[in-house]
Amino acid sequence: MRKLLLLFAIGLASHVADAAAPAFPGGPGPYGVGLRVVQLHDRSRAYQEKTDMVTGMPTDGERARPIQALIWYPAEKGAGTPVRYADYLRTAATEDHFGRDAAATERFVADYMQDNYPVLDPRQTRTALDQPMLARRDGRPAAGRFPIVIYAPGSSMSAHENADLCEYLASHGYLVVASASIGVHARSIDLDLVSAESEARDISFLVGYAATLPQAATRHVAAMGYSWGGLANVLAAARDDRIAALVSLDGSVRYHPAVVQQAAYATPERLALPMLYLGGKPSTVEAMNRSAQVAASYSLMNRMKYATLYNVTMDTMTHAAFQAEALRLGPEDRFGDYSREEALLAHGWMGRYVRAFLDAYLRGDAAGLAFMGNKPAANAVPPHLLAVDIHQAEGEPATLATMATRYARQGHKELETIYRDMQRRDAAFKPEERALISWGERFLDLKRYAEAIDIYRLATSLYPDSGRAMFYLAMTYDRQRDNVAAIAAYRRVLGFWPDMADAKLAIARLEAESRH
């Protein structure tokens, strides 16, 4: 029976775009949704190459990396210009060509529809593009400050690809900012580490930009990504600890393990943050092992032992169904054995889980946390739609930041004991010498010599061959006016550097002070 229905659905594939649009359980939130489009440049990076590859001449004009940001924000209801779906496609025309005029933009939209959705006839195209959206352009911002969500699209895709989800989150009090996935020096990207890191830098750029917005709650930031964007956001979080939570919509952190492995800095210690991974029905192990890209031998998510990980499997969703544009405009066969209606239903519940997760971890909302911990049936999820697997964080990561936190909790006492306890849990834990010295300098600047001495004593214990660590210990004893300890430490410094004038002069000065 399902096969007959599927064949019937495929036969009607050219007609489904008339009414297809994602809807989320419970509907929009209490806010209206404003939309602004802002054209920015990241001037720390070049986008246009030095030589124009068409003319062979030096490139004219702006060469900095273009970042056109779509900003969805909580707004007063009814204010601003209504947005239709075609308006989002028009924003794609200027993602890396800010100067396109209205006529060129309309040609871009027509070409885009013809190239990507040729099955739609002119009437269907008009119907699809004329669909009203929740957002209103330049609506009056609502009062208050709201958590930030940075959205990263799939490879080479436009910022608006999941506009429905971004609007939904804004209606529930989130400030959502997105930019297109563009290559290092061209509109299309390569599926390699260089491109992933470039998109990760775009995410961090937008985190910084969002912090300048009056509505931004700058200490509450999540990065959300679809497909390739769901790999880039993980790399961004590994290097940018302003990101406090991760959402991955069938992200490539699962499907491109070789790229993830190359990012040696993406360690469990740097990814000690909550993560929601919403994925399609997984392939069999045999099918995965037949793929050169998706080998079953490596999983970063399995290594993220300090992260609370919600792995939500959406059984009726193919990869395409996690992207709203495919649901609105794509042919029926993109959804595999399931109908567009089934994919739309699952997509709506995907959004509901995203909102609950963000409520829990950006707002500290108890109801959101309870929702995430419930069995799907307790959340009124339709049967057989999704399954949830939860991995709770395995304590705190063994890092210098964790040690600093524990040291402060214990009244800045017993640092050596704290370190040894952490090392028992993670034998490889050994803070870098320079990091310890820098940490001690924070206390030196505050004239808190006892704490600095604790830190430098630990540094000399871990790095007994370091004259640098010993010099800092001697200098701190000196400033504390513990002359005996300072002289002894300076003499040990001379054991490393016999000709060090600073140590010799300090010893002479302290001995003279002691005689008086």
Legacy VTK file of the C-alpha trace (Angstrom):
# vtk DataFile Version 3.0
C-alpha trace
ASCII
DATASET POLYDATA
POINTS 516 float
0.000 0.000 0.000
2.861 2.434 0.914
4.523 1.711 -2.440
1.351 2.581 -4.337
0.943 5.780 -2.350
4.575 6.687 -3.011
4.148 6.190 -6.749
1.023 8.328 -6.654
2.919 11.051 -4.737
5.760 11.029 -7.264
3.233 11.337 -10.045
1.988 14.532 -8.417
5.468 15.843 -7.667
5.078 18.868 -9.892
2.007 20.042 -7.948
3.096 19.829 -4.308
4.865 23.190 -4.206
1.466 24.927 -4.183
1.030 24.506 -0.424
4.199 22.984 1.052
5.588 24.929 3.990
6.975 23.768 7.348
4.825 24.236 10.442
5.964 23.796 14.031
3.983 22.219 16.897
2.319 24.936 18.926
2.931 27.510 16.201
4.807 30.803 16.428
5.725 32.378 19.738
4.527 35.596 21.373
6.737 37.940 19.334
6.434 39.248 15.844
9.455 38.577 13.631
11.590 41.296 12.121
14.061 40.751 9.304
17.056 42.884 8.439
19.729 42.298 5.801
23.134 43.768 6.590
26.117 43.718 4.247
29.430 43.416 6.079
33.060 42.693 5.287
35.524 40.677 7.317
38.582 42.777 6.591
40.900 40.346 8.333
40.539 38.064 5.278
40.783 38.497 1.531
38.062 37.022 -0.691
38.823 38.388 -4.151
42.245 37.164 -5.195
45.011 39.560 -6.095
44.740 38.651 -9.781
41.387 38.606 -11.594
41.233 35.077 -13.007
39.125 36.202 -15.999
41.019 39.290 -17.138
44.424 38.278 -15.815
44.760 41.830 -14.500
44.998 43.067 -10.900
41.615 42.853 -9.164
39.782 46.154 -8.849
37.579 47.177 -5.949
36.906 45.600 -2.574
38.831 42.394 -1.884
37.767 41.725 1.735
35.527 38.758 2.514
31.840 39.658 1.996
29.448 38.509 4.701
25.822 39.365 4.085
23.944 38.717 7.307
20.247 37.900 7.569
19.013 38.876 11.014
15.726 37.551 12.363
14.757 39.226 15.630
11.845 39.480 18.067
9.695 42.391 16.923
6.439 44.147 17.690
3.642 42.452 15.795
2.362 44.082 12.642
5.277 46.452 12.130
7.395 46.405 8.976
6.920 45.281 5.365
5.500 41.758 4.841
8.012 39.226 3.508
7.225 36.637 0.849
9.378 33.659 -0.028
10.679 35.353 -3.179
12.202 38.049 -0.966
14.520 35.445 0.538
15.633 34.270 -2.892
16.394 37.891 -3.761
18.785 38.113 -0.811
20.748 35.222 -2.317
21.518 37.363 -5.367
23.674 39.718 -3.310
25.455 37.285 -1.007
28.855 37.884 -2.584
27.935 40.634 -5.080
26.638 43.462 -2.911
26.196 45.790 -5.893
23.598 43.863 -7.932
20.698 46.113 -8.930
17.012 45.178 -8.947
16.976 43.969 -12.558
20.039 41.767 -12.066
18.504 40.402 -8.884
15.298 39.372 -10.662
17.342 37.666 -13.395
19.244 35.811 -10.675
16.001 34.554 -9.106
14.608 33.416 -12.480
17.850 31.596 -13.332
18.016 30.041 -9.871
14.503 28.621 -10.160
15.126 27.306 -13.669
18.441 25.701 -12.748
17.325 24.122 -9.477
13.580 23.523 -9.812
12.806 23.053 -13.536
9.886 20.726 -12.742
7.798 23.695 -11.558
5.722 25.376 -14.229
5.339 29.217 -14.213
2.114 29.114 -12.197
3.625 26.857 -9.539
6.732 29.013 -9.367
4.632 32.132 -8.817
2.599 30.358 -6.152
5.677 29.072 -4.361
7.512 32.385 -4.420
4.446 34.366 -3.378
3.924 32.409 -0.158
3.741 34.804 2.812
6.339 34.357 5.534
6.193 35.100 9.235
8.853 37.821 9.068
8.335 41.484 8.266
11.189 43.525 6.830
12.627 46.108 9.226
9.942 45.551 11.850
10.196 47.511 15.090
12.395 45.517 17.542
10.745 44.236 20.697
12.071 45.486 24.015
14.527 43.286 25.853
17.657 41.248 25.292
17.547 37.831 23.675
19.867 34.819 23.301
21.851 34.646 20.064
21.719 31.794 17.545
24.203 31.814 14.662
22.955 29.698 11.749
25.415 28.074 9.297
23.889 26.634 6.089
24.918 23.581 4.071
27.772 23.584 1.579
27.531 26.537 -0.830
23.955 27.172 0.300
22.247 30.481 1.031
21.633 32.024 4.415
17.853 31.739 4.042
17.771 27.956 3.426
16.033 27.328 6.783
14.192 30.643 7.008
11.100 28.978 8.492
13.068 27.610 11.448
14.918 30.906 11.940
11.616 32.823 11.936
10.092 30.336 14.385
12.965 30.772 16.826
12.802 34.570 16.555
9.084 34.454 17.358
10.009 32.653 20.571
12.550 35.251 21.636
15.824 34.403 19.872
18.084 36.669 17.866
19.061 34.566 14.827
21.874 35.592 12.475
22.913 33.717 9.319
25.244 34.157 6.376
25.766 32.116 3.225
28.220 29.246 2.922
30.800 30.623 0.517
34.232 29.369 -0.455
37.573 30.797 0.512
37.907 32.716 -2.772
34.764 31.780 -4.722
31.017 31.388 -4.217
31.144 27.565 -4.116
33.063 25.719 -1.443
35.266 22.631 -1.435
34.469 19.866 1.028
37.771 20.047 2.886
39.166 21.304 6.167
40.196 24.679 4.720
36.610 25.428 3.666
35.161 24.133 6.936
37.494 26.364 8.912
36.635 29.324 6.694
32.931 28.854 7.455
33.809 28.406 11.142
35.521 31.802 11.032
32.359 33.274 9.481
30.430 31.919 12.470
32.807 33.581 14.928
32.668 36.801 12.926
28.879 36.774 13.271
29.119 36.050 17.002
31.163 39.235 17.296
28.800 41.197 15.066
25.692 39.984 16.908
27.171 41.243 20.160
26.899 44.795 18.800
23.134 44.531 18.347
21.017 46.254 21.029
18.809 43.176 21.535
21.714 40.753 22.051
22.181 38.788 25.281
25.872 38.367 24.559
26.599 35.670 27.148
24.033 33.276 25.692
25.169 32.089 22.253
24.477 28.921 20.269
25.753 27.867 16.845
23.338 25.890 14.667
24.207 24.337 11.316
22.743 22.132 8.605
24.857 19.565 6.726
28.298 21.126 6.126
27.323 23.957 8.467
26.828 21.260 11.108
30.539 20.504 10.845
31.728 24.107 10.655
29.829 25.042 13.820
31.601 22.302 15.787
34.994 23.571 14.623
33.929 27.110 15.520
32.970 26.038 19.048
36.291 24.228 19.518
38.092 27.543 19.025
35.533 30.066 20.275
34.268 29.499 23.798
31.712 32.286 23.439
29.615 29.539 21.845
27.774 27.844 24.703
25.645 25.260 22.855
25.584 23.437 19.508
22.714 22.335 17.263
23.426 20.121 14.262
20.761 19.424 11.629
21.989 16.164 10.082
25.428 17.718 10.247
28.522 16.635 8.367
30.383 16.162 11.643
28.935 12.658 11.212
29.341 12.255 7.459
32.864 13.654 6.926
34.891 12.103 9.766
38.166 12.423 7.837
37.794 16.207 7.725
36.963 16.346 11.430
39.963 14.197 12.317
42.273 16.645 10.578
41.117 19.386 12.986
43.359 18.250 15.828
42.174 21.102 18.045
38.596 19.751 18.112
39.230 17.823 21.318
36.777 16.590 23.955
38.183 19.194 26.352
37.403 22.037 23.936
33.940 20.670 23.185
32.623 20.433 26.722
29.255 21.992 25.905
25.728 20.691 25.319
24.947 19.517 21.798
21.740 18.536 20.005
22.268 16.344 16.951
19.162 15.751 14.847
19.892 13.140 12.197
18.075 11.156 9.557
17.498 7.438 9.800
21.028 5.994 9.838
22.360 3.657 7.200
23.409 0.139 8.054
26.988 -0.364 9.162
27.631 -2.212 5.920
26.421 0.715 3.818
28.495 3.131 5.878
31.625 1.047 5.432
31.083 0.956 1.666
31.383 4.749 1.663
34.834 6.286 1.434
33.587 9.349 3.340
31.480 7.730 6.042
33.586 5.085 7.740
32.328 3.636 11.006
35.791 3.810 12.592
35.707 7.403 13.899
33.065 9.518 15.577
33.870 12.861 17.163
30.530 12.809 18.941
31.427 9.525 20.640
34.632 11.174 21.869
32.836 14.223 23.304
32.703 12.697 26.773
32.449 16.047 28.567
29.428 17.120 26.505
25.792 16.375 27.203
24.735 15.038 23.798
21.144 14.596 22.645
21.116 12.364 19.577
17.653 12.581 18.014
16.984 10.232 15.109
14.230 11.428 12.768
13.055 8.205 11.127
11.005 9.818 8.357
13.566 12.402 7.249
16.140 12.160 4.495
19.039 14.607 4.519
17.130 17.040 2.270
14.186 17.197 4.660
16.273 19.057 7.238
16.356 22.054 4.884
13.159 24.071 4.399
13.857 25.134 0.820
13.882 21.479 -0.283
10.544 20.970 1.477
9.026 24.009 -0.205
10.365 23.646 -3.731
12.084 20.300 -4.228
10.689 17.247 -6.032
8.985 14.524 -4.054
11.720 11.950 -4.624
14.067 13.929 -2.376
12.264 12.412 0.595
13.002 8.761 -0.166
10.329 6.326 0.988
8.324 9.063 2.680
5.904 11.668 1.418
6.452 15.407 1.603
3.696 15.588 4.212
5.507 13.083 6.431
8.771 15.000 6.000
7.027 18.295 6.834
5.584 16.822 10.012
8.979 15.545 11.108
10.636 18.855 10.196
8.168 20.652 12.463
9.078 18.391 15.374
12.739 18.922 14.582
12.152 22.634 15.171
10.290 21.929 18.393
13.269 19.996 19.756
15.631 22.762 18.690
13.589 25.315 20.630
13.369 23.151 23.760
17.126 22.555 23.677
17.900 26.264 23.312
15.421 27.117 26.059
17.162 24.617 28.336
20.766 25.609 27.692
20.668 29.286 26.719
17.882 30.332 29.064
18.252 27.773 31.856
14.577 26.927 31.401
13.425 23.965 33.505
10.532 23.122 31.171
12.890 22.989 28.198
15.282 20.706 30.075
12.400 18.434 31.108
11.203 18.282 27.484
14.664 17.176 26.353
14.785 14.453 28.994
11.306 13.086 28.322
10.400 10.066 26.269
8.978 11.298 22.942
5.474 10.118 23.844
5.511 12.326 26.944
6.110 15.296 24.643
3.101 14.307 22.478
5.360 13.341 19.570
3.442 11.172 17.052
4.384 7.480 17.329
7.375 6.165 15.381
8.475 9.659 14.325
11.706 9.995 16.268
13.908 8.431 18.927
16.125 10.133 21.484
19.431 8.885 22.872
21.056 10.962 25.630
24.689 10.873 26.702
25.258 12.808 29.899
28.533 14.663 30.339
31.163 12.643 32.220
32.168 15.330 34.684
34.325 18.366 33.982
37.153 18.322 31.433
40.727 18.292 32.697
41.741 21.809 31.669
43.446 24.780 33.244
40.082 26.582 33.294
38.536 23.725 35.277
41.452 23.810 37.694
41.008 27.567 38.128
37.320 27.066 38.865
37.978 24.387 41.481
40.783 26.460 43.023
38.416 29.401 43.427
35.675 27.183 44.875
38.121 25.995 47.539
39.018 29.512 48.584
42.254 29.528 46.560
43.808 26.799 48.650
45.337 23.345 48.020
46.163 23.855 44.351
48.598 20.951 44.307
45.917 18.607 45.694
43.427 19.799 43.084
45.919 19.147 40.299
46.790 15.661 41.517
43.099 14.742 41.770
42.513 15.919 38.190
45.545 14.003 36.981
44.272 10.810 38.581
41.176 11.149 36.403
43.143 12.083 33.291
46.767 10.944 33.395
47.637 13.066 30.352
46.596 16.330 32.019
49.556 18.699 32.333
48.976 22.431 31.827
51.515 24.151 29.581
54.266 26.024 31.378
53.516 29.322 29.649
49.816 28.982 30.482
50.627 28.519 34.166
52.965 31.516 34.142
50.301 33.641 32.481
47.717 32.509 35.045
50.046 33.461 37.876
50.571 36.898 36.356
46.836 37.592 36.764
47.310 37.302 40.534
50.601 39.196 40.481
48.852 42.142 38.850
46.349 42.114 41.722
49.140 41.833 44.327
47.672 38.503 45.420
51.037 36.906 46.020
49.914 33.807 47.920
47.908 32.541 44.957
50.691 33.385 42.493
53.141 31.423 44.666
50.809 28.398 44.637
50.716 28.522 40.845
54.455 29.011 40.364
55.274 26.268 42.862
53.083 23.948 40.807
54.816 25.155 37.632
58.284 24.428 39.048
57.065 21.003 40.182
55.718 20.118 36.738
58.658 21.714 34.907
61.682 21.160 37.183
64.086 22.007 34.356
62.536 25.420 33.697
64.510 28.456 34.721
61.602 30.656 33.634
59.125 29.114 36.095
61.711 29.352 38.900
62.389 33.015 38.113
58.680 33.848 38.405
58.533 32.021 41.739
61.578 33.956 42.991
60.142 37.267 41.786
56.832 36.577 43.576
58.550 35.694 46.868
60.520 38.922 46.432
57.370 41.013 46.007
55.784 39.272 48.999
58.868 40.306 51.023
59.744 36.734 51.916
63.457 37.399 51.588
64.696 33.966 52.644
62.513 32.121 50.136
63.274 34.688 47.431
67.058 34.361 47.870
66.850 30.559 47.732
64.730 30.700 44.568
67.001 33.251 42.857
69.993 30.993 43.599
68.201 28.134 41.897
67.601 30.449 38.916
71.378 30.934 38.703
71.687 27.171 38.473
69.916 27.451 35.134
71.362 30.781 34.002
74.647 31.468 35.865
75.172 34.850 34.251
71.681 36.244 34.844
72.272 39.785 36.109
68.708 40.294 37.424
69.007 37.295 39.740
72.474 38.349 40.999
71.343 41.898 41.714
68.203 40.672 43.488
70.234 38.356 45.734
72.647 41.187 46.651
69.771 43.550 47.413
67.879 41.020 49.531
70.970 39.985 51.478
71.726 43.642 52.212
68.142 44.159 53.414
68.440 41.094 55.659
71.633 42.452 57.277
69.793 45.605 58.245
LINES 1 517
516 0 1 2 3 4 5 6 7 8 9 10 11 12 13 14 15 16 17 18 19 20 21 22 23 24 25 26 27 28 29 30 31 32 33 34 35 36 37 38 39 40 41 42 43 44 45 46 47 48 49 50 51 52 53 54 55 56 57 58 59 60 61 62 63 64 65 66 67 68 69 70 71 72 73 74 75 76 77 78 79 80 81 82 83 84 85 86 87 88 89 90 91 92 93 94 95 96 97 98 99 100 101 102 103 104 105 106 107 108 109 110 111 112 113 114 115 116 117 118 119 120 121 122 123 124 125 126 127 128 129 130 131 132 133 134 135 136 137 138 139 140 141 142 143 144 145 146 147 148 149 150 151 152 153 154 155 156 157 158 159 160 161 162 163 164 165 166 167 168 169 170 171 172 173 174 175 176 177 178 179 180 181 182 183 184 185 186 187 188 189 190 191 192 193 194 195 196 197 198 199 200 201 202 203 204 205 206 207 208 209 210 211 212 213 214 215 216 217 218 219 220 221 222 223 224 225 226 227 228 229 230 231 232 233 234 235 236 237 238 239 240 241 242 243 244 245 246 247 248 249 250 251 252 253 254 255 256 257 258 259 260 261 262 263 264 265 266 267 268 269 270 271 272 273 274 275 276 277 278 279 280 281 282 283 284 285 286 287 288 289 290 291 292 293 294 295 296 297 298 299 300 301 302 303 304 305 306 307 308 309 310 311 312 313 314 315 316 317 318 319 320 321 322 323 324 325 326 327 328 329 330 331 332 333 334 335 336 337 338 339 340 341 342 343 344 345 346 347 348 349 350 351 352 353 354 355 356 357 358 359 360 361 362 363 364 365 366 367 368 369 370 371 372 373 374 375 376 377 378 379 380 381 382 383 384 385 386 387 388 389 390 391 392 393 394 395 396 397 398 399 400 401 402 403 404 405 406 407 408 409 410 411 412 413 414 415 416 417 418 419 420 421 422 423 424 425 426 427 428 429 430 431 432 433 434 435 436 437 438 439 440 441 442 443 444 445 446 447 448 449 450 451 452 453 454 455 456 457 458 459 460 461 462 463 464 465 466 467 468 469 470 471 472 473 474 475 476 477 478 479 480 481 482 483 484 485 486 487 488 489 490 491 492 493 494 495 496 497 498 499 500 501 502 503 504 505 506 507 508 509 510 511 512 513 514 515
